[in-house]
Amino acid sequence: MNELIKVKGLKEMMSDPDVLVFDCRFNLLQPEAGHADYLQKHIAGALYADLNKDLSSPHIAGKTGRHPLPDRSMWIAKVQHWGISPDKLVVAYDDAGGAFAARLWWLLRWIGHERVGVLDGGWQAWLANQGQTDGGEQSSQPTSDYDYATCESLCSEVTVQDVDASEYQLVDAREMVRFRGEYEPIDPVAGHIPGAMCSPMSGNLEKNGFFKKAAELQEKFAGLERSGKPLLCYCGSGVTATHNILALRIAGFEEPALYAGSWSEWITDPLRPVARGQ
């Protein structure tokens, strides 16, 4: 399965009943803004997937990261409610270079759904190419004739208890100023997990918001393989880390694991070490 879906390809598939499109637009500072934008205008036929309500479990202050993974059984029920089954191709998009769409991409693969991709260029590219749009809420056709609980996951996660720099090469998707601890706009503690390398999510994209080519991404991630350890991706809350996982797959790397709790969970325990600087 090709991880990226081109606008031209999606336009050609719009009449296919086996193609489901999901709008994943979200604003971390204004959580209701993404859904409001969706209601105003979205790709024709698209359903809305809310980062907080659909793609995460509730945040428990002082205990979990800001966007814990959804409960697996509840997530499967949500997927069935949306009408997703193995024969459906799911296309996820947002207006943030795929930062939130990649979370849906990873979550579907987490329960064994292989036919899922991210729209390259996202909402902006769709509008620039005069793609068909709708407004208002889109209804889904639930299915219960397939249970993803029987599927094997296509990706892997690591809990905070297993985050060990001696076992994994940690890859931090946040910007360098946050990684070094110079600036932290969201979380109460600045810095990074000791032993991690910084590879910002923004570096996966061209200036126009499209993903870089595989060769360019290989150059961006050069050096990660030198440790000889499996890769473990994290970020602030387990969202943009999935963007790095997607980019690493495009670059031809073996599938990295995800530390979903990420930095915002790591710092809930003051005894966990914190590194700052380069």
Order of alpha helices (4+ residues) and beta strands (2+ residues): beta-alpha-beta-alpha-beta-beta-alpha-beta-alpha-beta-alpha-beta-beta-alpha-beta-alpha-beta-alpha-beta-alpha
